[in-house]
Amino acid sequence: MKTSQDTISYLNCIRGLVNDSLEFSKAKEIVNLTAKLAPVSASLNVKQAAIDIYFTLLKVKTERVFNISLLRLKRFDRDCFDSLRVNNFTNLLDSNTTNLKEYIKFLGFIGNKTTGSKIKELLYSSERKFSNSELWSIYLSLARLGDTDAIDFLASRVSKLQLNSRLVEAVYPDLVYTRQKKLYDLMIDAIYSDELLCDSPNPDSDKMVICGYRIIEILAPNIKEFPIKTFPSGDLDVENYPEALKQARDWFVQNRSNYKIVKEKY
């Protein structure tokens, strides 16, 4: 029977196969095999050995290899990344980093104060002209790391936007990523609106609906002990949506000051 140490030794051998000229097809095989050997139920040491493989693959700097590796890294809990690994990932960041806007957000998830300083250094000292989406990701990442200026900037920008489907579908998931109460409170405020401002989830209907239903779907998996659950599809696990909306509103009235955000996940 294979032990954790056997698996780690095997993963270390796999890491030795990674080189700068690795083709995408081979990289994909390595990623899939690594994921199979280090499932969610694996020990911490096994998961960290897998993380080391994905880290090595990031350095190949081929965009497709970079992206599939980064996608796998986002699936680990935050506590799988010790300070040494966080520093290694932080040191990969520069103005030429592949898929900068996604990598910056990954660093916001795993990072520490040193990471925040590195991101700010890149923002203020780099000669690179960042796109709007890259700048947005930088502020999201800094907010995730607890930077109050970034949190205030995002709150100011979002509070000026009209509540509608675009805001709920495109912007609110970014606020969820930050795991910051000030930004979650903006979304919670919006569930009390009874205006019909969002598109119906039924593609055959042109009727507008209350945005609160979709907002609850976004918030429910990310707030601890929230009374309403969701299916893997993201839909609310309820039979009556109006009753679920009332239940959510009542729950936040009682728990607004002390609700806890799930922070372990990306």
LINCOR-V520331 format. One record per helix or strand. SS is the DSSP state (H for helix, E for strand). FROM is the first residue (numbers start at 1). TO is the last residue. If there is no record, write none. Layout:
ss=SS from=FROM to=TO
ss=SS from=FROM to=TO
//
This chain:
ss=H from=4 to=15
ss=H from=24 to=37
ss=H from=44 to=58
ss=H from=63 to=73
ss=H from=78 to=80
ss=H from=83 to=91
ss=H from=100 to=110
ss=H from=113 to=125
ss=H from=132 to=144
ss=H from=148 to=159
ss=H from=165 to=178
ss=H from=181 to=190
ss=E from=196 to=199
ss=E from=208 to=210
ss=H from=212 to=220
ss=E from=223 to=223
ss=E from=230 to=230
ss=E from=236 to=236
ss=H from=241 to=255
ss=E from=261 to=261
//
